[in-house]
Amino acid sequence: MKNVAFIINPYSAKKNYQPFVDLLKKEVENANFYISESLHGTENFVRDHFEKTDIFVAVGGDGTISSVAKSLINTGKILAIFPAGSGNGFSNETNFTKNLDELLAKIEAFKFREIDTFKVNNQLSINVSGTGFDGKVVKEFEKTSRGFTNYIKVSIKTFFNYKPIQVQFKSEEFKKHDGEYLMLNVANTRQFGNNAYIAPHASTVDGLAEIVLVKKFPMYYGAIFAARMFSKNLKEDRYVSYLSVPEIEFSVNTKDWHLDGEYNEISSPIHIKVLPKSLKILV
């Protein structure tokens, strides 16, 4: 087997990571793994094992994957995934499953492809990041025990009280899109997670990010929006707009962001820039 290191987020999968560790020890002789308790610890582990490792496996959700990926951008090292998060959007989009034997077979085959990532100011994102309503939802969601049910509960509660954000674009080309929005998302892949497809036509290999602008909509439209999102049929209409761009700048009157499902405070002005073919990922 190729030189592989597993980085495990112990807070994913409802903190029930021990069964994975036990199975890993059984299936892989002298398995090299690290149970990470901080972003700094993950960075140190990758740095310390960088020269002798071909593939780094992120065991966790999109936030964990992103934290590993940022140390692998444009390095030639390969990212692999064992999904253990609450949404698993990125792993769904890159065809990784909760099957260790399948993952080990992929590692043995040692095939990879190069995909795009992007930055929000100086912070990396690999999947979907955003501000406005969903940034606030993630902020409140992180106070719960997570899980899809809690996400829905927090989303509904937040929707009724949330005031639209004000977005202003820097370029004259996009000034016509200045205005009030429920949320603004930047998508590298098609879905948030849990098969909620916010950008059905997004691609990780086209050098573009999908900017998804959603205006605050009436309650009756909520069911339509959800049905379209979960059936991969969300499209432009009076409430939803898409911009496909390699780079864009704008200001927004909130600091509430989520980066791949993890809450962050980011101050305007905002600079989004795609990093084409910047990450090697196992296939």
C-alpha positions, 0 to 999 in steps of 0.5 A: 500500500502507498504511504497513507496517513489518516487524520481523524476529527474526534468530534465528527460522527457524534464523537463515535470515532473509536469503531473506525479506529478499531476497524482501521487497525484491523484492516491496515497493518501499522496504520498511521493515524492522528486523532486531531483536536485542533486545526493547528494540530492537523497542520502540524501533523501534515507538516511532520509527515509530509515528505513520507506520505503520498495520500492524506485521508480526512476522516470527518465532515466538510470542515475537516476535509477543508482543514486537511486540504489547505495544507495540500494545495498545489503540493502534489500530495493527494487527498482522500476522504472517509465521510463522518460529518453531518452533511458530507456534501464534498464527499458525496460530490467526490464519490467517497462512501462510509466503506473502508474496504472501498477506500482502501481499494482506491488507495491501492489503485492510486488514481487521482484527478485535479480539481478546483478550490477557491478562496474567500479573502485568504481562507480556503474553501473546497465545497460551498461557502456563504454569508447571510441566512445560512452563515447565521444558521451555521453559527446557531447550528454549532450550538446544537448537537448537530444532525440534519433534524437540528439543522432544519429546526435552526433554519426555520427558526432563523428564517422568520427573524432574519433581515436580508443582507445588503450586497454591493459588487465592485465591478460595473459588470455586476452592479445590476445585482446590487441589493438585498438578499436572504443569502449569498453562496459561493459553490465549487460543487453542487451541494451543501450536503444531505443532497441539498443542491444549491448550485446544480450546474457547479463543477470542480473542473471548470475554473469557475465558482457559482455565485448563488444569490437568493432573495428573501421569499414568501413562505409559500415559495419555501416549499418550492425552493426546497423541492427544487433544491433536493431534486437538483432542479433549483433554477433562476427565477425572481428569487434566485440568480446565478453568476459564474465567475473565476473571480469577483469582489463585493461588500456585504453588511455582515461578518457571518460566514460559513466556510464549508459548513464551519462558522467564520467571521469575515469582514468586507470587502470580500474577494472570491478567487478560484484556484484552478486544478489546485488539489489532487483528489483520489478517485 
